[in-house]
Amino acid sequence: MLLPHRRPSHRLLRQQPSPPPPQTPPPPTRRRGHPAEAPRPPRHRAPPLDPSAYAGLLRAASRARSLPLARLTHSHMLRAGFRPGLFLRNNLLAAYCRGGDMRYARLLFDGMPRRDAVSWNTLIAGYSSQSGSSARLALASFRDARGGGVWADRFTYAAVLAACGRAGDSRHGRAAHGLAVASGLVQDVFLTNSVIDMYAKCGMIDEVRLVFDRAEERDEASWNLLLSAYVRMGWPEVAVHVLVWMHRSGVKLDSFALGGILKACSQLEGSEDVRRMLHGCVVKVGLDLDMFVGSAMVDMYAKNGGLEEAIKVFDCIPNQNAVVYGAMIAGFARLGSDPCPEVRIQAVRLFSDLLRMSVKPSRFTFKSVLEVCNLTNALHCGRLIHAHVVFNGFQDDEFIANALINLYSKAGSVSDSLRCFHMTPRQDVVTWTSMITAFTHDENFEKALGLFLEFLSLGKEPDQFTLSSVMNACAALSLPATCKQIHCYTVKSGLSQFTVCGNSQISMYRNIGDVEASKKTFEQITCLDIFSWSAMVLSYAVHGHEGEALVLLEKMKDCGVLINDIAFLAVLIACSQQGLAHEGFRHYESMLSDYGCSPNMKHKACVVDLLGRVGKLSEAEDFIMGSGSENDPILWHALLRACRIHGDKERGMKTGEKLMELEPFTVTSYVVLYNLYMDAGKISLAMKTRGLMRERGMSKEAGISWAEFGGSILHFTDGNNSCPHNNSVHARLEELLVSVKQRTERGGTDIWELGFQSRKDGETSLARHGELLGVALGLSTLSSGAPVTVMKNQRISWESHETLKLLSARESRGIIVRDPTHFHRFDQGSCSCRDYW
């Protein structure tokens, strides 16, 4: 064998045998489970295509807005070493711009060795088609083009005007319009239409009409833009007149014009003749079978209660697609609260037909059918549709997520609502508001406030509906300091001008006992609606201002405001507290006869309470039996309360037994009946009731009181001495009770009859009344003159009620205690509830 560093001799070369023939290498060994590696082909540069082929590919990518095709074509150019000219570079730039990749489009533009007006127009048009801050970049590119001496043509100005219209930038839009006039290009109908569209999107309807009237040339697009401008402004009456003007001017009515006017007329109320006229116009021009126009007609009829007409139009449209089905399903969802669930459920059947056609529903269709499930309480059907949402890849859509949150919230499944909320990647203000409202409806008020604080910590800004839901949560908790903070935030954010915020604010201050603040809010609302009036009447009624409530009701009638069920409830409460049985009955009977308002369970309970206060217990019982709601426990609770006030023990025991039949698993029914038996001296029946309660494994719900002190919420549980500042609070309450005892003894009343018979019994009684502990802490920590507000989840006892009256007289302080049935305002030894017991 030869060494590489020695030169062989000729003799050795002659004697060396000939080399063996080359052998093919053995195939590569393959391990089990691993495929054999294919030999790599040698790398070579791909031959470039013809420039016309590149141009065709780029035009196809631009038309289809296909960014992958544009990138593939560009990659082939680079691998082939092809150097495109200005024409191909402009085509490549247009493909990237229409594909939405403006970052790489800008890099490509900056790397172009030469640019012309087409290059600048393409870049500006690409920026103008994007949302967000791209309008600012379009204007900056326009300034750079003018600074570089590039002559702007009509396409340049059209792109700049489109950017200003998309951003709502009327100032720069006016400037671009002025430059177009100065350049003499504004006479072109194409540029005139761009100016009209820009002013319409900026909401400047006067400028739209001025440009249209002064235009030297108009085409069908000009008329359609004017029509859509009035539709956008919410002026359907003017839009109808423009349509008539178009027809008389000989302009051909196309699907765009008729579809827009039909959409506008869907917002017109009481204009059945106009809708039928437009329908006839659609048939005459032969567009009744058009998908776009047909879906608009379905939407127009469905929004205005013409369900039969909508169904007829729907059935006449051939080859119905997802848009037409979506319009019909949305029509069922917008029928209001009148139709029965059997009518609404037709939307679900239409959705099922759409799935059988193997047509993918749009997100608009999913949202509408979920709203139908929400209105019909069809939770199971909603879950099935939720599965289709996931199957079609719409689980990330925030609009569908809002509908799902509302669906599960109304069904009481807040955990599912929260799961949908967390699974939504793009959570807008509507999504957060839906979840806050879900917590509020489920009475998780603290979680609602916590979610609102988390919302603010993310730097998001709420809208008027968000603050309305937060106010409702604060009202339910009766937290005065928090309510005032939310009020201040509403004013600082500029949202206090909205009526929905004002209405919630009236209710919020009503729940914390500040009637003057409710009245001030009512007077500051610029656009009062029916809910504003009703909320203020109810505020007067529940706080003992019955006269003001009735006066405001008459003023409400004089202003022509339709009285709703809330206002009637307030009037019945006012009549009940004043003992005006005859007038209360007159209002109750006028609900259905004069106003068509069907009384609900609260109205009927007010009538029972009204009769009970004046001692007509037999009439109250007869009313319950003839009301059609004789099996509703709310009415019997009202009768039982009247029996306790007037000492009718026999009727009270019968009522208690009836309540135990209606609510066999409600602890309150057993406790009430037990107390009734004890008061009547029927110890054996009382013990039997107590034993039955134990056999069924029921225990009395613990009474919990809470109040807001120093920015935090403190809880006080009946029968539990472990409360904040335990020793000091008990010492303060004992001091107050001793002073009240001395005062009442001098007045001839022994306070120990209230249950505080000795020091030992006094401590036991103190532990039973958590609301007294909260009041004692408030009297010790709050500034003098500030009212003390305490909430409790149960009715306060008679002993606690009388003690609070004496404490308010001794301290000369307002004390407000709210329980589930009454709002007690104690002041100078009296209570606003009057005949509570």
Disulfide bonds with the S-S distance in Angstrom:
none
